Amino acid sequence: MPTSDLWAGALSQLLIHQETGCPHSARHAIRLLDRLCECDDLDAEVRVLCERASHRLERHVEGRHACAA
C-alpha cells in the first residue's frame, strides 16, 4: 500500500496547483500520481482515478504552456 506521505504529497501539490495555478506544483502532482499508479497493491479503481487526474493535469499544463508561447 502506498505510504501516507505519498498520498499527502500528491494531494498537497494538487491543491497548491488548484489554488495558485502553479505549473511546478502540477508537474509534481503528476509525478506523484504516476508513482501511486505504479504501486502493485493499489486498488484498480483508485489507480484509474490517479491516472485520469495525472492525464488531465498533463493536458492542462501543456495547454497553458502552448498558450503562453
PADO-179032 format. One record per atom (N, C-alpha, C, O, CB): z, y, x; atom name; residue number from 1. Coordinates in nm, 4 decimals, padded with zeros to 6 digits. Glycine has a CB too. Example, Ala and Ser with C-alpha at 12.3 -4.5 7.8 and 13.67 -1.06 7.14 Angstrom:
2
        Z        Y        X at   i
  00.7800 -00.5690  01.3190  N   1
  00.7800 -00.4500  01.2300 CA   1
  00.7800 -00.3300  01.3200  C   1
  00.8465 -00.3319  01.4236  O   1
  00.9046 -00.4473  01.1308 CB   1
  00.7080 -00.2250  01.2850  N   2
  00.7140 -00.1060  01.3670 CA   2
  00.7870  00.0030  01.2900  C   2
  00.8039  00.1138  01.3409  O   2
  00.5725 -00.0598  01.4084 CB   2
REM end
This chain:
69
        Z        Y        X at   i
  00.0000 -00.1185  00.0844  N   1
  00.0000  00.0000  00.0000 CA   1
  00.0000  00.1245  00.0886  C   1
  00.0735  00.1308  00.1872  O   1
  00.1224  00.0000 -00.0958 CB   1
 -00.0820  00.2229  00.0537  N   2
 -00.0848  00.3466  00.1326 CA   2
  00.0531  00.4125  00.1354  C   2
  00.1314  00.4007  00.0411  O   2
 -00.1892  00.4446  00.0755 CB   2
  00.0801  00.4808  00.2439  N   3
  00.2098  00.5452  00.2582 CA   3
  00.2199  00.6689  00.1692  C   3
  00.1198  00.7282  00.1289  O   3
  00.2342  00.5830  00.4041 CB   3
  00.3425  00.7044  00.1408  N   4
  00.3674  00.8259  00.0622 CA   4
  00.3137  00.9482  00.1337  C   4
  00.2647  01.0413  00.0698  O   4
  00.5172  00.8429  00.0349 CB   4
  00.3226  00.9486  00.2670  N   5
  00.2726  01.0626  00.3437 CA   5
  00.1227  01.0816  00.3247  C   5
  00.0752  01.1947  00.3150  O   5
  00.3041  01.0447  00.4917 CB   5
  00.0485  00.9724  00.3193  N   6
 -00.0960  00.9808  00.3000 CA   6
 -00.1284  01.0353  00.1610  C   6
 -00.2145  01.1221  00.1468  O   6
 -00.1612  00.8428  00.3198 CB   6
 -00.0603  00.9851  00.0598  N   7
 -00.0794  01.0369 -00.0761 CA   7
 -00.0418  01.1844 -00.0843  C   7
 -00.1159  01.2653 -00.1401  O   7
  00.0037  00.9559 -00.1767 CB   7
  00.0730  01.2181 -00.0286  N   8
  00.1205  01.3565 -00.0340 CA   8
  00.0249  01.4500  00.0393  C   8
 -00.0028  01.5604 -00.0076  O   8
  00.2613  01.3672  00.0263 CB   8
 -00.0250  01.4061  00.1531  N   9
 -00.1188  01.4887  00.2293 CA   9
 -00.2469  01.5137  00.1524  C   9
 -00.2963  01.6264  00.1484  O   9
 -00.1509  01.4232  00.3622 CB   9
 -00.3014  01.4089  00.0910  N  10
 -00.4255  01.4233  00.0147 CA  10
 -00.4051  01.5187 -00.1029  C  10
 -00.4871  01.6075 -00.1265  O  10
 -00.4745  01.2858 -00.0357 CB  10
 -00.2958  01.4999 -00.1763  N  11
 -00.2690  01.5871 -00.2902 CA  11
 -00.2415  01.7305 -00.2475  C  11
 -00.2848  01.8248 -00.3137  O  11
 -00.1517  01.5342 -00.3695 CB  11
 -00.1700  01.7469 -00.1374  N  12
 -00.1406  01.8803 -00.0876 CA  12
 -00.2687  01.9550 -00.0508  C  12
 -00.2873  02.0705 -00.0893  O  12
 -00.0478  01.8722  00.0332 CB  12
 -00.3562  01.8886  00.0235  N  13
 -00.4815  01.9529  00.0639 CA  13
 -00.5703  01.9820 -00.0568  C  13
 -00.6375  02.0850 -00.0622  O  13
 -00.5568  01.8646  00.1643 CB  13
 -00.5699  01.8913 -00.1521  N  14
 -00.6478  01.9123 -00.2739 CA  14
 -00.5971  02.0346 -00.3506  C  14
 -00.6762  02.1162 -00.3979  O  14
 -00.6422  01.7872 -00.3633 CB  14
 -00.4664  02.0463 -00.3624  N  15
 -00.4084  02.1622 -00.4315 CA  15
 -00.4337  02.2921 -00.3562  C  15
 -00.4643  02.3944 -00.4175  O  15
 -00.2587  02.1425 -00.4504 CB  15
 -00.4213  02.2891 -00.2248  N  16
 -00.4484  02.4101 -00.1457 CA  16
 -00.5926  02.4543 -00.1674  C  16
 -00.6204  02.5728 -00.1859  O  16
 -00.4215  02.3851  00.0059 CB  16
 -00.6843  02.3574 -00.1651  N  17
 -00.8246  02.3923 -00.1896 CA  17
 -00.8421  02.4501 -00.3295  C  17
 -00.9111  02.5505 -00.3473  O  17
 -00.9151  02.2690 -00.1716 CB  17
 -00.7797  02.3870 -00.4286  N  18
 -00.7914  02.4340 -00.5666 CA  18
 -00.7375  02.5761 -00.5822  C  18
 -00.7958  02.6576 -00.6536  O  18
 -00.7172  02.3394 -00.6610 CB  18
 -00.6252  02.6055 -00.5148  N  19
 -00.5606  02.7357 -00.5285 CA  19
 -00.6289  02.8448 -00.4475  C  19
 -00.6305  02.9607 -00.4890  O  19
 -00.4168  02.7256 -00.4872 CB  19
 -00.6854  02.8093 -00.3323  N  20
 -00.7379  02.9115 -00.2419 CA  20
 -00.8888  02.9039 -00.2189  C  20
 -00.9502  03.0007 -00.1741  O  20
 -00.6686  02.9012 -00.1108 CB  20
 -00.9482  02.7880 -00.2500  N  21
 -01.0902  02.7700 -00.2217 CA  21
 -01.1189  02.7431 -00.0755  C  21
 -01.2342  02.7491 -00.0327  O  21
 -01.1664  02.8905 -00.2655 CB  21
 -01.0164  02.7137  00.0011  N  22
 -01.0314  02.6926  00.1450 CA  22
 -01.1169  02.5688  00.1731  C  22
 -01.0793  02.4582  00.1339  O  22
 -00.8933  02.6784  00.2120 CB  22
 -01.2309  02.5856  00.2400  N  23
 -01.3163  02.4699  00.2683 CA  23
 -01.2534  02.3725  00.3680  C  23
 -01.2825  02.2530  00.3650  O  23
 -01.4499  02.5168  00.3213 CB  23
 -01.1674  02.4236  00.4559  N  24
 -01.1000  02.3351  00.5511 CA  24
 -01.0056  02.2398  00.4784  C  24
 -00.9972  02.1218  00.5124  O  24
 -01.0224  02.4174  00.6557 CB  24
 -00.9358  02.2910  00.3798  N  25
 -00.8473  02.2053  00.3002 CA  25
 -00.9282  02.1009  00.2241  C  25
 -00.8855  01.9861  00.2109  O  25
 -00.7637  02.2899  00.2019 CB  25
 -01.0436  02.1403  00.1748  N  26
 -01.1297  02.0447  00.1046 CA  26
 -01.1728  01.9339  00.1994  C  26
 -01.1706  01.8164  00.1628  O  26
 -01.2534  02.1155  00.0450 CB  26
 -01.2120  01.9702  00.3207  N  27
 -01.2546  01.8688  00.4179 CA  27
 -01.1397  01.7757  00.4554  C  27
 -01.1588  01.6551  00.4709  O  27
 -01.3102  01.9360  00.5440 CB  27
 -01.0203  01.8329  00.4696  N  28
 -00.9027  01.7489  00.4994 CA  28
 -00.8743  01.6548  00.3823  C  28
 -00.8438  01.5373  00.4025  O  28
 -00.7777  01.8373  00.5291 CB  28
 -00.8843  01.7067  00.2601  N  29
 -00.8610  01.6233  00.1424 CA  29
 -00.9642  01.5114  00.1357  C  29
 -00.9297  01.3975  00.1041  O  29
 -00.8656  01.7081  00.0138 CB  29
 -01.0895  01.5420  00.1648  N  30
 -01.1953  01.4404  00.1656 CA  30
 -01.1611  01.3307  00.2651  C  30
 -01.1696  01.2120  00.2336  O  30
 -01.3325  01.5035  00.2003 CB  30
 -01.1225  01.3708  00.3844  N  31
 -01.0896  01.2733  00.4894 CA  31
 -00.9729  01.1845  00.4461  C  31
 -00.9763  01.0631  00.4664  O  31
 -01.0552  01.3455  00.6217 CB  31
 -00.8704  01.2442  00.3873  N  32
 -00.7535  01.1672  00.3443 CA  32
 -00.7863  01.0774  00.2251  C  32
 -00.7391  00.9639  00.2186  O  32
 -00.6383  01.2616  00.3085 CB  32
 -00.8657  01.1264  00.1318  N  33
 -00.9064  01.0434  00.0188 CA  33
 -00.9893  00.9247  00.0666  C  33
 -00.9752  00.8136  00.0156  O  33
 -00.9861  01.1263 -00.0831 CB  33
 -01.0750  00.9489  00.1641  N  34
 -01.1544  00.8388  00.2203 CA  34
 -01.0650  00.7354  00.2888  C  34
 -01.0907  00.6153  00.2802  O  34
 -01.2579  00.8931  00.3203 CB  34
 -00.9611  00.7818  00.3561  N  35
 -00.8657  00.6878  00.4180 CA  35
 -00.7945  00.6052  00.3122  C  35
 -00.7719  00.4856  00.3306  O  35
 -00.7624  00.7634  00.5034 CB  35
 -00.7593  00.6692  00.2015  N  36
 -00.6960  00.5955  00.0926 CA  36
 -00.7905  00.4880  00.0393  C  36
 -00.7474  00.3765  00.0099  O  36
 -00.6543  00.6912 -00.0205 CB  36
 -00.9173  00.5207  00.0268  N  37
 -01.0162  00.4244 -00.0230 CA  37
 -01.0295  00.3034  00.0682  C  37
 -01.0660  00.1949  00.0229  O  37
 -01.1515  00.4917 -00.0382 CB  37
 -01.0005  00.3214  00.1950  N  38
 -01.0127  00.2125  00.2917 CA  38
 -00.8946  00.1152  00.2880  C  38
 -00.9003  00.0089  00.3497  O  38
 -01.0263  00.2695  00.4304 CB  38
 -00.7891  00.1504  00.2170  N  39
 -00.6715  00.0639  00.2100 CA  39
 -00.7047 -00.0606  00.1280  C  39
 -00.7480 -00.0510  00.0131  O  39
 -00.5503  00.1396  00.1484 CB  39
 -00.6840 -00.1765  00.1884  N  40
 -00.7188 -00.3034  00.1247 CA  40
 -00.6409 -00.3302 -00.0033  C  40
 -00.6931 -00.3908 -00.0969  O  40
 -00.6961 -00.4160  00.2207 CB  40
 -00.5171 -00.2854 -00.0071  N  41
 -00.4333 -00.3180 -00.1219 CA  41
 -00.4314 -00.2088 -00.2295  C  41
 -00.3449 -00.2095 -00.3171  O  41
 -00.2932 -00.3441 -00.0753 CB  41
 -00.5258 -00.1163 -00.2229  N  42
 -00.5335 -00.0100 -00.3231 CA  42
 -00.5939 -00.0669 -00.4518  C  42
 -00.6921 -00.1409 -00.4473  O  42
 -00.6184  00.1106 -00.2705 CB  42
 -00.5364 -00.0330 -00.5630  N  43
 -00.5862 -00.0751 -00.6929 CA  43
 -00.7321 -00.0289 -00.7094  C  43
 -00.7669  00.0824 -00.6702  O  43
 -00.4965 -00.0183 -00.8069 CB  43
 -00.8154 -00.1137 -00.7667  N  44
 -00.9589 -00.0844 -00.7797 CA  44
 -00.9844  00.0431 -00.8598  C  44
 -01.0729  00.1209 -00.8243  O  44
 -01.0305 -00.2018 -00.8462 CB  44
 -00.9097  00.0656 -00.9656  N  45
 -00.9287  00.1855 -01.0472 CA  45
 -00.8887  00.3116 -00.9715  C  45
 -00.9543  00.4151 -00.9831  O  45
 -00.8482  00.1748 -01.1765 CB  45
 -00.7824  00.3028 -00.8949  N  46
 -00.7386  00.4170 -00.8149 CA  46
 -00.8405  00.4445 -00.7036  C  46
 -00.8675  00.5600 -00.6706  O  46
 -00.5975  00.3911 -00.7548 CB  46
 -00.8959  00.3391 -00.6469  N  47
 -00.9989  00.3543 -00.5447 CA  47
 -01.1189  00.4315 -00.6011  C  47
 -01.1716  00.5217 -00.5362  O  47
 -01.0435  00.2159 -00.4918 CB  47
 -01.1607  00.3953 -00.7212  N  48
 -01.2738  00.4640 -00.7849 CA  48
 -01.2413  00.6120 -00.8059  C  48
 -01.3266  00.6979 -00.7834  O  48
 -01.3090  00.3972 -00.9203 CB  48
 -01.1200  00.6417 -00.8483  N  49
 -01.0794  00.7817 -00.8678 CA  49
 -01.0804  00.8585 -00.7363  C  49
 -01.1265  00.9725 -00.7312  O  49
 -00.9400  00.7887 -00.9311 CB  49
 -01.0298  00.7968 -00.6305  N  50
 -01.0290  00.8623 -00.4990 CA  50
 -01.1714  00.8862 -00.4496  C  50
 -01.2011  00.9916 -00.3934  O  50
 -00.9509  00.7772 -00.3966 CB  50
 -01.2598  00.7878 -00.4708  N  51
 -01.3995  00.8029 -00.4302 CA  51
 -01.4670  00.9152 -00.5078  C  51
 -01.5401  00.9959 -00.4504  O  51
 -01.4757  00.6717 -00.4505 CB  51
 -01.4423  00.9201 -00.6384  N  52
 -01.5001  01.0272 -00.7208 CA  52
 -01.4519  01.1636 -00.6748  C  52
 -01.5312  01.2570 -00.6627  O  52
 -01.4648  01.0066 -00.8685 CB  52
 -01.3224  01.1756 -00.6490  N  53
 -01.2673  01.3034 -00.6040 CA  53
 -01.3270  01.3433 -00.4694  C  53
 -01.3622  01.4594 -00.4485  O  53
 -01.1140  01.2957 -00.5939 CB  53
 -01.3382  01.2473 -00.3788  N  54
 -01.3947  01.2747 -00.2470 CA  54
 -01.5393  01.3219 -00.2583  C  54
 -01.5778  01.4203 -00.1952  O  54
 -01.3867  01.1500 -00.1586 CB  54
 -01.6190  01.2519 -00.3383  N  55
 -01.7600  01.2892 -00.3536 CA  55
 -01.7759  01.4244 -00.4221  C  55
 -01.8625  01.5035 -00.3850  O  55
 -01.8344  01.1824 -00.4329 CB  55
 -01.6930  01.4502 -00.5208  N  56
 -01.7012  01.5789 -00.5909 CA  56
 -01.6656  01.6937 -00.4970  C  56
 -01.7325  01.7970 -00.4963  O  56
 -01.6078  01.5797 -00.7138 CB  56
 -01.5605  01.6755 -00.4181  N  57
 -01.5233  01.7785 -00.3209 CA  57
 -01.6342  01.8006 -00.2187  C  57
 -01.6654  01.9139 -00.1823  O  57
 -01.3933  01.7401 -00.2496 CB  57
 -01.6930  01.6907 -00.1733  N  58
 -01.8006  01.6997 -00.0751 CA  58
 -01.9174  01.7813 -00.1299  C  58
 -01.9695  01.8692 -00.0613  O  58
 -01.8482  01.5596 -00.0348 CB  58
 -01.9582  01.7525 -00.2526  N  59
 -02.0683  01.8276 -00.3145 CA  59
 -02.0313  01.9741 -00.3296  C  59
 -02.1144  02.0623 -00.3080  O  59
 -02.1047  01.7681 -00.4518 CB  59
 -01.9066  02.0001 -00.3666  N  60
 -01.8612  02.1384 -00.3847 CA  60
 -01.8660  02.2152 -00.2525  C  60
 -01.9155  02.3277 -00.2470  O  60
 -01.7181  02.1410 -00.4423 CB  60
 -01.8144  02.1536 -00.1470  N  61
 -01.8120  02.2195 -00.0165 CA  61
 -01.9546  02.2417  00.0341  C  61
 -01.9860  02.3490  00.0857  O  61
 -01.7310  02.1358  00.0854 CB  61
 -02.0402  02.1418  00.0198  N  62
 -02.1802  02.1563  00.0620 CA  62
 -02.2504  02.2644 -00.0178  C  62
 -02.3285  02.3416  00.0378  O  62
 -02.2551  02.0237  00.0469 CB  62
 -02.2236  02.2708 -00.1481  N  63
 -02.2849  02.3721 -00.2329 CA  63
 -02.2426  02.5123 -00.1954  C  63
 -02.3247  02.6041 -00.1966  O  63
 -02.2512  02.3463 -00.3764 CB  63
 -02.1166  02.5304 -00.1623  N  64
 -02.0669  02.6631 -00.1207 CA  64
 -02.1263  02.7014  00.0133  C  64
 -02.1609  02.8174  00.0353  O  64
 -01.9123  02.6645 -00.1124 CB  64
 -02.1384  02.6033  00.1040  N  65
 -02.1939  02.6295  00.2352 CA  65
 -02.3403  02.6712  00.2219  C  65
 -02.3850  02.7632  00.2903  O  65
 -02.1801  02.5057  00.3258 CB  65
 -02.4146  02.6043  00.1347  N  66
 -02.5562  02.6348  00.1169 CA  66
 -02.5738  02.7735  00.0581  C  66
 -02.6683  02.8441  00.0934  O  66
 -02.6233  02.5303  00.0272 CB  66
 -02.4838  02.8140 -00.0316  N  67
 -02.4942  02.9462 -00.0924 CA  67
 -02.4633  03.0579  00.0065  C  67
 -02.5185  03.1676 -00.0030  O  67
 -02.4010  02.9560 -00.2110 CB  67
 -02.3757  03.0294  00.1005  N  68
 -02.3339  03.1321  00.1970 CA  68
 -02.4405  03.1541  00.3031  C  68
 -02.4395  03.2575  00.3699  O  68
 -02.2014  03.0927  00.2635 CB  68
 -02.5317  03.0605  00.3204  N  69
 -02.6328  03.0729  00.4267 CA  69
 -02.7420  03.1683  00.3901  C  69
 -02.8342  03.1896  00.4688  O  69
 -02.6928  02.9392  00.4585 CB  69
REM end
